[in-house]
């Protein structure tokens, strides 16, 4: 019969269900992903505000999918209402920074350890390219270049862990802390981070999970310490 299909359940009689095609991706999903990428890549910085009309005009969509996407991002603590119809990156307090640091050490440390067992030559080659990219960006204090490369470096490793569950958790954590990596250009943290990145790459190359985890956690600790100093300022 057109428009229906049958389903057998535990050997019982078949049940006919109506055909209900599902769109692979809605406009709202695409808008959500784009704003999310902007946050993770440093295109939305602390102190910068976004508005529904502004995003609608930029993406050339109606206000409804933008409004729904922003609601999702606020639920994930990636954005908050700043004033009126404007949203922005939530303020980073010392307590929130300390909590994110502890959770990141545990979750991202586990992902790096798993990646050490599963990473391949293609990923290692890409990581080597990104280390060079970050070194050049740190030398010129080019945040627009450094922040996306830093994100790409870490997430190349986290993908290599081959755990969708861990990856999803880490993405949520980075939505909350990632925008503040841009302000670290005012410190010397990028140079220290690059040393940790090189150590991580070398450890992954020899499949040394303990050393790779140690380098990752040192990277997290040094970034948190630098951010705490900036918060104090």
C-alpha positions as CSV (number, residue, x, y, z in Angstrom):
1,X,0.0,0.0,0.0
2,X,1.6,3.4,-1.0
3,X,2.7,5.6,1.9
4,X,2.9,2.9,4.5
5,X,5.4,0.2,5.6
6,X,5.1,-2.8,7.9
7,X,7.0,-3.5,11.1
8,X,7.4,-6.9,12.8
9,X,7.7,-6.8,16.6
10,X,8.9,-9.9,18.5
11,X,7.3,-12.3,16.1
12,X,3.8,-10.7,16.5
13,X,1.5,-9.5,13.8
14,X,2.9,-6.8,11.6
15,X,1.8,-3.2,12.3
16,X,1.4,-0.7,9.5
17,X,2.9,2.7,10.2
18,X,2.4,5.8,8.0
19,X,5.3,7.0,5.9
20,X,6.7,10.2,7.5
21,X,9.7,11.5,5.6
22,X,12.1,13.5,7.8
23,X,14.2,16.4,6.5
24,X,17.9,15.7,6.9
25,X,18.6,19.2,8.3
26,X,16.4,22.2,9.0
27,X,17.3,25.8,8.5
28,X,17.4,26.1,12.3
29,X,20.0,23.3,12.5
30,X,22.2,25.0,9.9
31,X,22.0,28.4,11.7
32,X,22.7,26.7,15.1
33,X,25.8,25.0,13.6
34,X,27.1,28.2,12.0
35,X,26.8,30.3,15.2
36,X,28.4,27.4,17.1
37,X,31.3,27.3,14.8
38,X,31.7,31.1,15.1
39,X,31.9,30.7,18.9
40,X,34.4,27.8,18.8
41,X,36.6,29.5,16.2
42,X,36.9,32.8,18.0
43,X,34.7,34.8,15.6
44,X,32.5,35.8,18.6
45,X,34.7,37.3,21.3
46,X,33.9,38.2,25.0
47,X,32.3,41.6,25.0
48,X,30.9,41.3,21.5
49,X,27.1,41.3,21.2
50,X,24.9,39.6,18.7
51,X,21.3,40.4,17.8
52,X,18.6,38.4,16.1
53,X,18.1,40.9,13.3
54,X,21.8,41.2,12.7
55,X,22.3,37.4,12.5
56,X,19.1,37.0,10.3
57,X,20.5,39.6,7.8
58,X,24.0,38.0,7.8
59,X,22.6,34.4,7.2
60,X,19.8,35.7,5.0
61,X,17.1,33.8,6.9
62,X,14.0,34.7,8.9
63,X,14.3,35.6,12.6
64,X,12.6,32.3,13.8
65,X,15.5,29.9,13.1
66,X,18.0,32.4,14.6
67,X,15.8,32.8,17.7
68,X,15.6,29.0,18.2
69,X,19.3,28.5,17.6
70,X,20.2,31.2,20.2
71,X,17.8,29.5,22.7
72,X,19.7,26.2,22.2
73,X,23.1,27.9,22.7
74,X,21.9,29.7,25.8
75,X,20.7,26.3,27.2
76,X,24.3,25.1,26.6
77,X,25.7,28.1,28.5
78,X,27.5,29.2,25.4
79,X,25.5,32.5,25.2
80,X,23.5,34.7,27.5
81,X,21.2,37.7,27.3
82,X,23.3,40.8,27.7
83,X,20.7,43.5,27.4
84,X,17.4,43.9,25.6
85,X,17.6,41.8,22.4
86,X,21.4,41.3,22.5
87,X,23.2,38.2,23.5
88,X,26.9,37.6,24.1
89,X,29.5,35.3,25.7
90,X,28.8,34.7,29.5
91,X,31.2,36.4,31.9
92,X,33.9,34.1,33.2
93,X,34.2,34.0,36.9
94,X,37.0,32.4,38.9
95,X,34.6,29.7,40.2
96,X,33.4,28.8,36.7
97,X,37.0,28.8,35.4
98,X,38.1,26.4,38.2
99,X,35.2,24.1,37.5
100,X,35.8,24.0,33.7
101,X,39.5,23.4,34.3
102,X,38.8,20.3,36.5
103,X,36.2,18.8,34.1
104,X,38.4,19.5,31.1
105,X,41.4,17.8,32.7
106,X,39.4,14.7,33.3
107,X,37.3,14.5,30.1
108,X,39.9,15.8,27.5
109,X,42.6,13.8,29.3
110,X,40.7,10.6,28.7
111,X,40.1,11.5,25.0
112,X,43.8,12.1,24.5
113,X,44.7,8.8,26.1
114,X,42.3,7.0,23.8
115,X,43.6,8.9,20.8
116,X,47.1,7.7,21.6
117,X,45.9,4.2,20.9
118,X,44.0,4.9,17.7
119,X,45.5,7.9,16.0
120,X,46.8,7.4,12.4
121,X,49.5,8.9,10.2
122,X,47.0,11.3,8.5
123,X,46.0,12.8,11.8
124,X,49.6,13.1,13.0
125,X,50.6,14.8,9.8
126,X,47.7,17.3,10.2
127,X,48.7,18.0,13.8
128,X,52.3,18.7,12.7
129,X,51.0,21.3,10.2
130,X,48.9,22.9,12.9
131,X,51.8,23.1,15.3
132,X,53.7,25.1,12.7
133,X,50.6,27.3,12.0
134,X,50.2,28.1,15.7
135,X,53.9,28.8,16.1
136,X,53.8,31.4,13.3
137,X,50.5,32.9,14.7
138,X,52.0,33.2,18.2
139,X,55.0,35.0,16.8
140,X,52.9,37.7,15.2
141,X,50.2,37.6,18.0
142,X,47.6,36.8,15.3
143,X,44.6,35.7,17.2
144,X,42.4,35.3,14.1
145,X,44.9,32.7,12.9
146,X,45.9,31.1,16.2
147,X,42.4,30.4,17.8
148,X,41.0,28.4,14.9
149,X,44.3,26.5,14.5
150,X,44.3,25.7,18.3
151,X,40.7,24.4,18.0
152,X,41.6,22.3,15.0
153,X,44.6,20.8,16.7
154,X,42.7,19.7,19.8
155,X,39.7,18.4,18.0
156,X,41.8,16.5,15.5
157,X,43.0,14.6,18.5
158,X,39.6,14.2,20.1
159,X,38.1,12.8,16.8
160,X,41.0,10.3,16.8
161,X,39.7,9.0,20.1
162,X,36.7,7.6,18.2
163,X,34.2,8.3,20.9
164,X,31.1,10.3,19.8
165,X,30.1,10.5,23.5
166,X,33.3,12.1,24.7
167,X,33.5,14.3,21.6
168,X,30.0,15.7,22.3
169,X,30.9,16.5,25.9
170,X,34.2,18.2,24.9
171,X,32.4,20.3,22.3
172,X,30.0,21.5,25.1
173,X,32.9,22.4,27.3
174,X,34.7,24.3,24.6
175,X,31.6,26.3,23.8
176,X,31.9,27.7,27.4
177,X,35.7,28.3,27.6
178,X,36.8,28.6,23.9
179,X,35.8,32.3,23.4
180,X,38.3,33.3,26.2
181,X,41.3,31.7,24.4
182,X,41.2,34.8,22.2
183,X,42.0,37.1,25.1
184,X,45.1,35.1,25.9
185,X,47.0,37.0,23.3
186,X,47.6,39.6,26.0
187,X,49.6,37.1,27.9
188,X,52.6,34.8,27.1
189,X,50.3,31.7,27.2
190,X,50.4,31.0,23.5
191,X,54.1,30.3,23.6
192,X,53.7,28.0,26.6
193,X,50.7,26.3,24.9
194,X,52.8,25.7,21.8
195,X,55.4,23.8,23.9
196,X,52.6,21.6,25.3
197,X,51.3,21.1,21.8
198,X,54.6,19.9,20.5
199,X,55.0,17.6,23.6
200,X,51.5,16.2,22.9
201,X,52.3,15.6,19.2
202,X,55.5,13.8,20.1
203,X,53.8,11.6,22.7
204,X,51.0,10.7,20.3
205,X,53.5,9.8,17.6
206,X,55.1,7.2,19.9
207,X,51.7,6.2,21.3
208,X,52.6,7.2,24.8
209,X,49.1,7.8,26.4
210,X,50.5,8.9,29.8
211,X,52.8,11.6,28.3
212,X,50.2,12.8,25.9
213,X,47.7,13.2,28.8
214,X,50.2,15.0,30.9
215,X,51.0,17.5,28.1
216,X,47.3,18.1,27.5
217,X,46.6,18.7,31.2
218,X,49.6,21.1,31.4
219,X,48.1,23.0,28.5
220,X,44.8,23.3,30.3
221,X,46.4,24.3,33.6
222,X,48.6,27.0,32.0
223,X,45.7,28.5,30.1
224,X,43.5,28.5,33.2
225,X,46.3,30.2,35.2
226,X,46.8,32.9,32.5
227,X,43.0,33.5,32.4
228,X,42.8,33.8,36.2
229,X,45.5,36.5,36.1
230,X,43.6,38.4,33.4
231,X,40.4,38.1,35.5
232,X,42.3,39.6,38.4
233,X,43.3,42.5,36.2
